[in-house]
Amino acid sequence: MQPPPQPQGAMANGSAILTVPCSAGRRPKRSSQRRGAGSASLSVRASSDANTVTLLDYGAGNVRSVRNAIRHLGFGIRDVRSPEDILAADRLVFPGVGAFGSAMDVLNGTGMADALREYIQKDRPFLGICLGLQLLFDSSEENGPVSGLGVIPGVVRRFDSSKGLIVPHIGWNALEITKDTQLLQGADGHHVYFVHSYHALPSDANKDWISSICNYGDSFVSSISMGNIQAVQFHPEKSGATGLSILKIFLSANSSGAKVPARRKASKLAKRVIACLDVRSNDNGDLVVTKGDQYDVRDHTSSKEVRNLGKPVDLASQYYIDGADEVSFLNITGFRDFPLGDLPMLEVLRCASEKVFVPLTVGGGIRDFTDATGRYYSSLEVASEYFRSGADKISIGSDAVYAAEAFLQTGVKTGKSSLEQISRVYGNQAVVVSIDPRRVYVNSPEDVPFKTVKVSSKGPSAEEYAWYQCTVSGGRDSRPIGAYELAKAVEELGAGEILLNCIDCDGQGCGFDIDLVKMVSDAVTIPVIASSGAGAVEHFSEVFEKTNASAALAAGIFHRKEVPILAVKEHLVDAGVEVRV
C-alpha cells in the first residue's frame, strides 16, 4: 500500500519546512486555481550539525506536529529520502502513524525496514513514537497477523471492547515507570496523551525492554528503553510541557530536559476538557471565532453582524496555556463550492500547530467535491491536506449522516464514504463524527421507529419521552434518523469518536443534555464528547458523574471568560474526577 494520495499542488510530505510568519486572521482572496499546501512555505534542507535530527516520515498522517515540536525546541530536521539516510543519521525519530500493515508495506517496499533493523542493531540513538513503537515488535493482529521489524519479542493486539472498554484509547493517561531511564525523567505521576486502538503486551520475553507501562483495562507497554533505543506509545509532541521535556531529553545529548512542574500524581485515564472554536469569515472577510445561539451566529441587533470573539490562532494558543486538553476548530464558513480553494482553515491549522502542543481537531468541508474545471477531489485528499497542515483528527458531519442512512438501508459497507475512506487509511482514531440532533417529544416510545428516552424534564405538552432527530447543513435540515441509530451506524463504519451536540442546548448555558449523552455513550464502545450547553463548572462534573462521556467540550463560556478552563479543572479535582491539571 502506498502513502495516502496527495492533492494536486500539495507539498511532498518529506520536506523540511521553513514557514513564513502566519497571518491567520484574514481570509485569503479567492483564486480560480487550486493553491498548493506549500504555497506559503519554502522547502529547505537542514544543515548537518549537532542540532539536527533525522526524521523518518513515510507519508501517512500528521507528522507536522512532531516537526513543529522539534523546531520549537531549537533543532533542525533532515528528512529520510532513502535507506542510506537512515544509516547516516546521528539521531533518528520515527513518528509512526496509520495502520501497522500499511506502514510495513512502505518500509519493506522502500528497503527502509532492513536499514532500520541495522541502525537499531548498532545501538544508534532512536526514538519511535506510537506506531513507531509497535513496529519494533514481532507482529501485529491489525488486519493480520502482520510481521513487524522483529526487534522486540511480542505481539501487538487490539484493546478488548467486549467487556465495556472504550476503544480507541484516547486521552491523557498516567505512566507507571518500571525502569530508571533518563528519557522519562520528571514524567512519573504526569498524564501523557495516547490515541491508539492496538497495544503491545508485556511478557517475560520482553520485560527487559520495558521502561514504563500504562493501565487501560489491562497493563500494556507504554515505553521501551534498551541502550540508545527508545520508543513510546504516547505522543510527546501532543503531551504539553511533559512531552516537550521528553523530546528535549532525546534530542539533546546529556540533557535532563525542561523542568516539569510538580502536580497531583496521575493514576488513570483522565476526563478531557476541550475548547472549541467555531471559525468563520465575517462580513469584512476576516476569519474570526464566533459563537452560536442554537446555531445562529449573528447578533440579535440591528447590525446582524457575525459575533466576533477573537482570532482563531490567538485563542487556541491561550487555551493551550490555560490547560485545555484538546482544541477543536470547526470551519462554519462553508466553502461548499471549493473547500481547498481558499485555505482558510489550513492556514489557521499551520499557525496553531506551531504554538499548541495538545491535539488539534478540525471539521467542516471535508467531503468529495468537483471544482469548476471538472477536477474531482476525494474526501481522502481533502482530509490529507488537513492532516498535513497540523490536524490530529478530522471531524465529519453531514457526510457521515448520509453514509449512515445508506448503510442502515442496505446493510452494506461500500467503503466509498468519506468516513470509511479516511478511517481505513489513517485509522479510526483519527476520525470524529459530529452529531447535531434536535429533541422531538413524544407520548410513547411506540410513536416513532427510533430509540427514545424517558426525559428528565417533560415536554411542552407533558410528554414523557423524546427521540433526537439528526440534522445536516449546520442544523438547517432535519433527517429521518435518530442520534442513537446514527451513533451505532458510524461506529460500525469506522468512526473512532463521537462529538455529540444538542441544538436545543446550544448557547443556553443550562448544562449538557444528560439524557442524550447517557443514551449515546451507553450505546457505543468508542469515546463520546459531550457538547452544547455548558454554563458553569458544575455542568462538567454532572456530565462525567451521570454518563459515560470521555470528554466535555465548551466554547462560549471560555471565549467570554465567564468560566476559565483552570476553574473547570480545579472543580473536577475537588469532585473526585481524574483530570490533567
N, C-alpha and C positions, 0 to 999 in steps of 0.2 A: 504493500500500500504506500502510495506516495504522500508527501505532505499535503495539507489542505490546499485547494486551488486558490490562487491569488487573483483578485480583481485586476482588470487591465489598468496598468499605470501604477500598481501598488509596488512599494519598495520591497525589495527582497528581504526576507526575514533575517538573513545572516549579517546584515550591515551593522557596523558600529555607527551610532548616530550622534551627531552634534546638533542639538536642537536650537533653532532660532528662538529668541525670547518670545514667550507666549503673550497673546493678547486675546484671550478667550471671552472678552466681554462684548465683542461686536460681531454681528452675523456677517460672514463673508458674502461678497457680492455673488449673485447667481452667474454661473458660467454655462455656456452652451455645451461645453465638453467636460467630460469626467476629469477631475483633478486627481493625480496620484496621491497615495497616502504620504509620500515623501516630499510633496511639493513645497513644504515649509521647512525642510531639513536638508542638511548637507551630509553626504556619506564620506566618512574618513576612516583611515586605518590607524589604530592606536599604535604608538611607538613601543618598542621593546625595551622595557626597563623594569625595575623592581616594583613599580606601582601599576603594573599591567597584569591583568588576569585573562586567561584564555577561557572563552565561553563556548560550550557546545550547544548550539541551538539548531535542532534538526528540522524546524519548520512547523511545529504544531503548538498552538496555544499562545498565551500571554507570557512572553519572556521579557517584554519591555519593563515589567515591574522589577525583575532581577537586575536588568541593565541600569535602571534608574537608581536602585538601592546601591549598587556598586559605585556608580558615579557620585552619588550623594556622599559616599564615604571617602571620596577623593582618589578613586582608582580608575585607570583606563581599561579598555576592553579590546582584546584581539579575538576575532571570530575564527572558529574552526571551518576551514574550507575543504580539508582533505584529511585522511588518516595521519598523514605526516605532521599536520599541525597539532594533533593530539600528542604525538610522541615528542614534539619540540616544546611543549608547554612547560612553564615553570610552576604554575598553579592552574588547575583545571576545575571549572564549575560546570556541572551538568544539571540544569533545571528541567528534569523530565516532565513532560505534560502529555495528556492524551491517554490512549489505550496502550497496554503492555505489548500486545501483539503487533500493533501498527508501529510502535517505536522500534521493536526488534527487527521488523521488516526493513525499516530505513537503515538501522545500524548495520545489519548484515549485508544489505544491498550496496552500501557505500564502502564497505570494508572497515567501518569505524568500530565495529564490535571487537574485532581482533586487536585493533590499535588500543582500545580501552582496556582490554584484558592485559595487554603487555604493559601499558602505562601503570596500571594498578599493581601488577605483579612486581614492578620495580619500586613499589612503595613511594611513588611520587605524590605530592600534595593534591588531593582530590576531594571535592565536596559535591555529593549528589543531593538533590532536593526532590522530595515527593516521589514521583516515578523514578527519578534518578537513584533513589534508594532501592526501590522494589526490583529494578532491573539487575541489581547485583546478585540476586538470589537465583537458585537453580531454575525455578519455573513459576508460572502463574496460572491460576484457573480462569482468568479473564478471557472469555472466548477461546478457551483452550482445552487441555493444557498447552502452554506455550513455553518453550525453553528460554531462560534468561541468560545472563552473562556467566553464571555459574561460579561467581567469586565466593559467595557465602552459601552454605548449605541451608536449604529450606524452601518452603512453598508459600506463595502469595495467594491468599484466599479472600473471598468476599465476606463482608460482615453478614452475620445471620440475622435477617429481619423477621424470621418466623416466630420469634418469641417477643415481638413488640419493639425491637431495637430500631431506631430511626436510621435509615441508610439513604444517602451518604452520611458519613460522619463529617458534619460541617460545623465549624465554630472553634472557640477558644478552649483548649483543654490543658490539663496540668501534666507535667513530666515527672516521672519518678526516676531519678538518676541512679543508675546501678554501677557505674564505673567513673572513677575520678578522671575527668578529661578536660583539657584546657578549653575546648570548644564551648562547653556548656557552663563555663564559669559564670555565676550570677543568675543562671536560668532556673535554678531549683526553687520551686514554690511559685513560679510565674506561669501565667497562661501563654500558650503559643497557638498559632492559627493552623488548623487542619481542614482539609477538604478532600476527601477520598472515600471510595467505596470498597477498596481492597486493601489488605494489610498483610505484613509479613509476620509469621508466627514465631515466637521464641521456642527454642528447643535445646536439648543438651548438646546437639551438634553445632549450634551457632552461638551458644551463650557467651563465649569468649569475645565475640564481636560486639555484643550489645552494650551500649553506654547509657541508654535510658529506655524505659517502657512507658506506655500510656494505657489507661484502662478505659475501654468503651465496650461494655458488655463483657468482654474478656480482655486480658492483657495482650498488647501487641507491641512490636518493635517500633519505637519512635525515633531511635537514632542508633547508629553503629560507629565504632571507632577502633581502628587497628593500625598502629603506626601513624602514617600520614594519610590514611584513608578514612574519610569522614563522610557520613550521609545522614540526612534527617528526613523523616516522613512529613513533618510540618513545613510550613512556608516561612522562613525567616524574613523574607522580603515583605511579608504581609503581617508580621508579628510585632509591629511597633518598635519601641525602643529595645525591648528584649531581643527581637530578631535582628535588628541592626547591629547590636552588640555581638551576637553570634557570628554574623557575616564579617565584621571587622576583625574578630579574632582569627578567622581563617585567612583573610586577605593579608593581614599584617604579620609578618614573621615576628615572633616573640611579643605579640601584642596580647594584652589582657582584655581588650575590648573597652567599650564605654561603660561607665558605672550605671547600673540599672537601679532605680530607687527601690528600697525595701517596701514590700507590700504585704497585705494579708496573704497567708500561704494558700495557694490554689490547691484544690483537692479533686475536682472533677470537671466535667464539661459545663461551661458557663452559659447562661442565657445571654443572648445578644441584644444590644440596644443599637438600632440602626437609624441613621439620619438620612432622610430622603429629600432630594432636591428636584422639584418639578421645574424643568428648564424650557423656556420658550422665547421666541423673538417678540418684543413688544412692538407697539405701533411705530416706534422710531428706528426699528431694526436692531436694537441692542438685545443681546442674549441676557436674560435675567432669570433669577429664581423667583417663582411665583407660588401662590397657594390658592387652592380652590375652596369653594363653599358648596358642597355637594356637586363638585366637578365644574363649577363656574368660577373662572379665574379673573373675571373683571370686577372692578369696584362697583358697588351699588350706589354710584353717584352720577351726576350729570355727565361727567367726563367719560365714564365707562372704560377707563384705562385698565390695562393689564396690571395686576398688583406686582409691584417691584420690591422684592425683599432682599436684594443683593446680587452680587456677581457670583456665578457658579464656582469658580476655582477658589475665590477668596473664602466663601462659606465652607466649601469642602475642606480646605486646609485648616480652618478654625475648628471644625468639628473633629478632625483628626487630633488636634492638640487637646481638645476638650474631653477626649476619651471615647468617641464613637467607635463601636466595634466594626462597623462597615459603613460605607457611604454609597447611596443608591441615587443614580441620575435617571430621570425619566424625561425623554425628549417629547414634549407635548406640542411642539410647533407643527408637526405633521407634514414633513416634506413628502407628501403622498406620491407626487409625480416622479421624484428622483432622490431617494434617500441618501445617495452617495454624492450628489451634485454639489452641495454647499459645505459639507464637512463641519457643520456647527458643533455636533457632539464629539466628533473626532478631535477637534482642536481642544475642547474642554477636557476630554479624557487624557490627551497627551500632556497637557499642562498640569492637571490634577495629579496624575501618576508620578510626577516629578517631586511632589510635596507630600503626598498621602501614602503612608505605608501600612494601610489596612486594606481589605478587599474593596474593589470598586465594581458595582453592578450598573449596567446601562440598559435601558429599554426604550422602545419607540422606533418605528420604521424598519424593523428587522423582518423582512419578508422578501419573497420573489417579486421582481418588477422588470419592466422593459422600458428603456429610455426612449427619447424622441427619435432616435436614429434606428430604433428597432433592435438594439443590442439588449440581450436578455441577461439579467443578473440573478443568480440564485440566492436564496436566503443564506446559504452557507457562505457565499462570497461576501455578503454584507456583514454577517457575523464575524467572519475572519478579519475584516477591516477593523471592526470594533475591538477584537482581541488584540490585534497588533498595535492599536492605539492606546492600550492600557487597561481595557476591561478584563476583569477576572471572571465575571459571569454576565450573561446577557438575559434579558427578560423579554418574554414573548407574551402578547396579549391576545388581540383579536384572531390572529392566525392560529393560535392554539385552540381557540373555541371552535373554529371551523373544522380543524383537524379532528377534534374530539367528537364533534357531531357526526362526521363521516365515519369514524371508527365505530361509534355506537350503532350506527345504522347497518353497517356491513360486517362488523366484527373482524375486519381485515386491516392489518398494518401495511400500508403501501410503501412505507419508507421514503415517501416523497415530500411529506410535510416538513416545514422548517424545523419543527420540534424534533422530528426523527432524524433529519439530516445532521443537525448541529450536535445533538447528543451522541450520535454514532461516531462522529469524528473527534469531538472534544470531550466526550464523557458527559454523563447526565449531571454530574456535579457542577457543570458549567452552565446549565440551563435552568432558569427560573420561569415559571408560568405565573403571570399576573391575572388574578380572577377578580372581576368587578361586578358583583351582584347587587340587586335591589331586593328588599324584603317584600314578599307578597303574602298577606294574611289570608288564611282560610279557616273554615269552621271545623274541618275534619281532615285527617291525613288521606281519606279516601277521595277527597275533592280533586286531587291532582295526581298525575303519574310520577311525581318527583318526590324525593326524600323531604320530609317535613320535620320540624322540631316543635316541641311544645315550648312556646316562648315564655320568658320570664316576665314580660310585660304584655298585657293583652293589646290587641289591635284596636283601631278606632271604633269598630262595631262589636267590641268584646270578643273578637276571635282569639282562640287559644293556641292556634297553630300558624306556622308560616313556612313557606319554602323560599329559597333565594334564587331569583331568576338572574342568569348571567347576561351581561351586556357586552357590546363591542363598540368600536369607534369612540373611545373615551366616554362611555356611558350613554351615548346618544341613541343607540339602537339595542332593543331587547332581543334575546334569542330564546328558542324553545328548549332550554337545557338548564338544569339546576346546578348550583355550586358543588353540591355533593357528587353528582354524576360527572361533572367536568373534572373535578379533582381526581376521582378514581380513574378516569379515562386518560388524563395526561400523565399520571404516574405510569400507567401501562405503556404509554407511547414513548417514555424516556425522560420525563421531567425529573430533575433532581431536587427541586424545592418549589414551594408554592408561596407566592405573595398574595395574601388574602385581604382584599379591600372590602369596604362596605359603603356604598353610595349614600345610604341613609345616615351614616355616622360621620361622613367626611366633613371636617371643619366644624363639627358641633361641640367638641371638647367635653363630651359627656361619657367618654370611655369607649373601649373596644366593644364590638358586638360579641359578647361572650357566647351566646347561643350559636352563632355562626362559626366562631373559631373552634369551639368544642366539637361541633358536628364534623367539621372537616379534619381537624387534627386527630380525631379518633378514627377517622375513616382511612387514612393513608399511612404509609410507613416511611414517607420522605418528610423532611423538615417543613414546617409551616411557619411563615412570618405573619404575625397579626398586624394589621394596618387599619387606619382610619378611626378617628375619634378620641385619641389621647388628649387629655387636657390637664392632668395632674399626675404627680409621681405615683399616687395610689393606683392609678389605672394600669400601670405596668406590673405591679405586684399582683393585682387582681387577675390579669390575664395569664400570668405564669402559674398562679396557685390554682386556678379553676379550669385550665385547659392544658393540652399537651403542646402548646406553641413553643417553638425553639427560639424564637426571636420576636421582638416587638419594634415596630417602626413608627416614627413620628416625623412631622415636617414643620407645620406652622408654629407649634409651641417652642421649637428650637430656633426657628428663624426670627421670631419676635422676641426671643429671650425671656419668654414667660416661665419656662421650666428649663434650667440648664441640664445638660447631659450628666454632669457630675452629681447634681442633686438626685437624678433618677437612680444612678448607680449607688449612691450612699443610702437611699431609701431601700433599695433592693437588698443591700447587705444587712441592714437593720431588720428586714423582713425575713432573713434567712435564705435568700435566693442567691445562688452562686453566680457571680458576675466577675468580669475582668475590671479591676479598679486601677 
